[in-house]
Amino acid sequence: MMKTEYRNPSSAVFALVAACAIAGCGGDGRSGDGNLSVLLEAEETIVDGIQAGTGDESILDGFDIEFSRYIATVGLVAMNQGNGSNAQTSTVVAVADFTSLGTPPPELTSFSGIPTGQYTELGFETPAADSAVVNVNSVDSSDVDAMIANGWSYIVEGTITRISDSASKEFRIEADVPAIYTNCALEGQEPGANVSRSSSATVTLHGDHIFFNGFPEEEGNVQRLAQWLWDIEDVNDDGVLSRPDFEAATDVGSLFPTPPEGVYELTGGPVSSIENAWDFVRAQLATQGHIFGEGECEWSPL
């Protein structure tokens, strides 16, 4: 597994059983007075878009990106206090549009009446949607039904605009990305999350990974580029760049040039071999899970 590390974006037995029935949590049989609410958070790139510019977090090759929808399934939170001790798991999978999570952020799941202390091993997944998925912010039922029927983890829609002439193109990504994130940690703090009588943790999705020039472990090696998306041909001429168009874009060397001609590095990602633009998109989507905004997680191969 590799790590993603990028930027910011914010006791009674009956009671325990009832809480776990609602939240879908389970453990190793030990109870306590710890309570943890796991919240959903979107990086600002999803809400505000990504602007062209010369800054470290800008699109460097002259394009603006705006997201109109960023629907994702997130859940199956699991954690323990090291070496599997006091293991807690949640069966809850939520679907949410991360462009409109609102304030306060919605709850993904919760753990009640569990041992307090540091849960040093924490992870979650972006599994395929199924009929038990919880709709946390009124995602349109037709979108949820489509995700369940097709096994998608994501519906991402947006616009790419070329700054030089204000021309724009629409894109839509409907993808299965069953990523598993483990050993999540925020730099400078103990790994995982601390559970007290009233505590919270956030699961964060980033919106800019599909514009990264590879799969680096350190933020300083990242460049954000969008020319590849602009160069995709609308092969079915429907006015929207979508999966058939991405799959037809097989000239990987031109779209994602590697040194010395370009700056892309396509090895080391969740997809072992990038054969077209669709492989690149799925691979990048599988790296964008974080905790507490910028806390990194190890991710699994797809």
C-alpha positions in Angstrom: 0.0 0.0 0.0 1.0 3.6 -0.6 0.2 6.8 1.2 -1.6 9.9 0.1 -0.4 13.1 1.8 -1.7 16.3 0.4 -3.3 19.5 1.8 -5.9 21.2 3.9 -9.0 21.8 3.3 -12.2 21.4 9.3 -23.1 2.2 29.7 -25.7 0.2 30.1 -25.8 -2.9 28.0 -29.2 -2.1 26.5 -28.0 1.4 25.5 -24.9 0.0 23.8 -26.9 -2.6 21.9 -29.4 0.0 20.8 -26.8 2.4 19.7 -25.0 -0.2 17.7 -28.2 -1.3 16.0 -28.7 2.3 14.8 -25.1 3.1 13.9 -24.1 -0.3 12.7 -21.2 -0.7 15.1 -19.7 -3.7 16.7 -16.7 -4.5 18.8 -14.9 -7.2 20.8 -17.4 -7.3 23.6 -15.9 -4.6 25.9 -17.9 -1.6 26.8 -17.0 1.8 28.2 -18.1 5.4 28.3 -16.5 6.5 25.0 -18.6 8.0 22.2 -17.3 8.9 18.7 -19.2 10.6 15.9 -17.7 10.1 12.5 -18.5 13.1 10.2 -18.2 13.7 6.4 -16.1 16.6 5.1 -15.3 17.9 1.7 -12.1 19.6 0.7 -12.6 23.1 -0.5 -11.6 22.1 -4.1 -14.9 20.2 -4.3 -17.0 23.1 -3.0 -15.1 26.0 -4.5 -13.5 24.4 -7.6 -9.9 24.6 -8.6 -8.6 27.8 -10.3 -5.9 28.3 -12.9 -2.8 30.0 -11.7 0.8 29.6 -10.7 0.4 28.8 -7.0 1.2 25.4 -5.5 -2.5 24.4 -5.4 -3.6 25.9 -8.7 -4.1 24.3 -12.1 -0.8 25.2 -13.7 -1.7 24.8 -17.4 -4.5 27.3 -17.8 -7.8 25.7 -16.8 -10.5 26.3 -14.2 -12.4 23.4 -12.8 -15.9 23.6 -11.2 -17.8 20.6 -9.8 -21.6 20.7 -10.0 -22.0 17.3 -8.3 -19.6 15.2 -6.3 -21.6 12.2 -5.2 -19.7 9.4 -3.4 -20.3 6.4 -1.2 -18.3 6.2 2.0 -18.4 3.9 5.0 -17.4 0.7 6.7 -15.4 2.5 9.2 -13.2 0.2 11.3 -10.8 1.0 14.1 -8.9 -0.6 17.0 -6.5 0.4 19.7 -3.5 -1.4 18.3 -2.9 -5.0 17.3 -6.6 -5.5 16.9 -7.5 -4.6 20.5 -10.9 -3.1 21.3 -11.9 -3.5 17.6 -14.9 -1.4 16.5 -16.6 -1.7 13.1 -19.5 0.0 11.4 -21.5 -1.6 8.6 -22.9 1.8 7.6 -22.3 3.0 4.1 -23.5 6.5 3.3 -24.1 8.3 0.0 -23.6 12.1 -0.1 -23.1 14.9 -2.5 -19.9 16.5 -1.2 -20.6 19.8 -3.0 -23.4 20.5 -0.5 -22.6 18.8 2.8 -23.5 21.9 4.7 -22.7 23.0 8.3 -22.5 21.3 10.6 -21.2 18.4 8.6 -23.4 15.3 8.4 -22.7 12.2 10.4 -21.6 9.1 8.6 -21.7 6.8 11.6 -21.2 6.7 15.4 -19.8 4.5 18.1 -21.3 4.6 21.6 -20.3 3.0 24.8 -16.9 1.9 23.7 -13.6 2.0 25.5 -12.0 5.5 25.6 -8.4 6.2 24.4 -6.5 6.4 21.2 -7.6 4.2 18.3 -4.4 4.1 16.5 -5.6 2.0 13.6 -8.4 3.7 11.7 -9.8 3.2 8.2 -12.8 3.3 5.9 -13.9 2.4 2.4 -15.6 3.8 -0.7 -17.6 0.6 -1.6 -20.1 0.1 -4.3 -23.5 1.4 -3.3 -26.2 -1.2 -2.4 -29.8 -1.1 -1.2 -28.8 -0.5 2.4 -26.9 2.8 1.6 -27.9 5.8 3.8 -28.6 9.0 1.9 -27.3 11.7 4.3 -28.0 14.9 2.3 -30.9 14.2 0.0 -29.0 12.9 -3.1 -31.6 12.5 -5.9 -33.1 9.1 -5.7 -32.5 8.5 -9.4 -28.8 9.0 -8.8 -28.8 6.6 -5.8 -30.7 4.0 -7.8 -28.2 4.3 -10.7 -25.3 3.9 -8.3 -26.8 0.7 -6.8 -27.7 -0.7 -10.2 -24.2 -0.2 -11.6 -22.1 -0.7 -8.6 -20.7 2.8 -8.7 -18.8 4.6 -5.9 -18.8 8.0 -7.6 -20.9 10.3 -9.7 -18.8 13.4 -10.4 -20.0 16.1 -12.8 -18.3 19.4 -13.6 -17.0 21.9 -16.1 -13.5 22.5 -17.4 -12.9 26.1 -18.8 -9.9 27.1 -20.8 -8.7 30.5 -19.5 -7.3 31.7 -22.8 -10.6 31.9 -24.6 -13.3 31.0 -21.9 -14.2 27.9 -23.9 -15.6 25.1 -21.8 -16.5 21.4 -21.8 -18.7 19.3 -19.5 -17.5 16.1 -17.9 -19.2 13.2 -16.0 -17.5 10.4 -14.2 -19.6 7.5 -13.1 -17.1 5.0 -11.6 -16.7 1.9 -9.4 -13.8 2.7 -7.1 -13.9 0.2 -4.2 -10.9 1.7 -2.4 -9.9 0.6 1.1 -8.2 3.1 3.3 -6.2 2.0 6.4 -3.8 3.4 9.0 -5.1 6.9 8.6 -3.2 9.6 10.5 -2.9 13.4 10.7 0.7 14.6 10.7 2.0 15.8 14.0 -0.7 13.8 16.0 -1.1 10.3 17.1 -2.4 8.0 14.4 -6.1 7.4 14.1 -8.6 9.1 16.4 -8.9 9.7 20.2 -12.2 8.6 21.8 -13.5 10.4 24.9 -17.0 10.7 26.3 -17.8 13.1 23.5 -15.5 13.1 20.5 -15.6 13.3 16.7 -13.5 12.4 13.7 -13.9 13.5 10.1 -13.6 11.5 6.9 -12.5 13.9 4.1 -12.6 13.5 0.3 -10.3 15.6 -1.8 -11.4 16.9 -5.2 -8.1 17.6 -7.0 -6.4 14.2 -7.3 -7.6 13.5 -10.8 -5.5 16.5 -11.8 -2.3 15.3 -10.1 0.7 14.5 -12.3 1.1 11.1 -10.6 0.9 9.3 -7.3 3.5 10.9 -5.0 3.9 10.4 -1.3 4.9 14.0 -0.6 2.9 17.1 -1.4 5.9 18.9 -2.7 6.1 16.6 -5.7 2.5 17.3 -6.9 1.6 19.4 -9.9 -2.0 19.9 -10.9 -2.7 19.8 -14.6 -5.8 19.6 -16.7 -4.7 19.6 -20.3 -5.3 15.9 -20.5 -9.0 16.3 -19.7 -9.4 19.1 -22.3 -7.7 16.9 -25.0 -10.2 14.0 -24.5 -12.4 13.5 -27.6 -16.2 13.4 -27.3 -16.4 10.1 -29.3 -20.1 9.7 -29.0 -20.8 13.4 -29.7 -23.2 13.8 -26.8 -21.6 17.0 -25.5 -20.3 15.5 -22.3 -17.0 13.8 -21.7 -17.8 10.5 -20.0 -16.6 6.9 -19.6 -16.7 5.9 -23.3 -14.6 8.9 -24.1 -12.1 8.3 -21.4 -11.8 4.6 -22.3 -11.2 5.6 -26.0 -8.4 7.9 -25.0 -5.6 5.3 -25.2 -2.7 7.6 -26.3 -1.4 7.7 -22.7 2.0 9.0 -23.8 0.4 12.1 -25.3 -2.2 12.7 -22.6 0.2 12.1 -19.7 3.7 12.7 -21.0 6.5 11.4 -18.8 10.1 12.8 -18.5 11.9 14.2 -20.3 9.0 15.4 -22.5 6.6 15.8 -19.5 6.1 15.6 -15.8 3.8 12.6 -15.3 4.8 9.6 -13.3 2.1 6.9 -13.8 3.6 4.0 -11.8 3.0 3.3 -8.1 -0.8 3.9 -8.2 -3.8 1.8 -7.2 -4.1 0.6 -10.9 -1.1 -1.4 -11.9 -1.1 -0.4 -15.5 -2.6 2.9 -16.9 -3.8 1.9 -20.4 -6.2 4.8 -21.0 -7.6 7.9 -19.3 -10.3 5.9 -17.5 -7.6 3.9 -15.7 -6.0 7.2 -14.7 -9.3 8.6 -13.3 -10.1 5.5 -11.3 -6.6 5.3 -9.9 -6.6 8.9 -8.8 -10.1 8.6 -7.2 -8.8 5.7 -5.2 -6.2 7.8 -3.5 -8.3 10.8 -2.3 -9.6 9.5 1.1 -8.3 11.3 4.1 -9.2 12.0 7.8 -9.3 15.3 9.6 -8.9 17.3 6.3 -5.3 16.5 5.3 -4.6 13.3 7.3 -3.1 10.7 5.1 -4.2 7.1 4.7 -2.7 4.0 3.1 -4.8 2.9 0.1 -5.4 -0.5 -1.4 -4.9 -1.5 -5.1 -8.0 -1.7 -7.2 
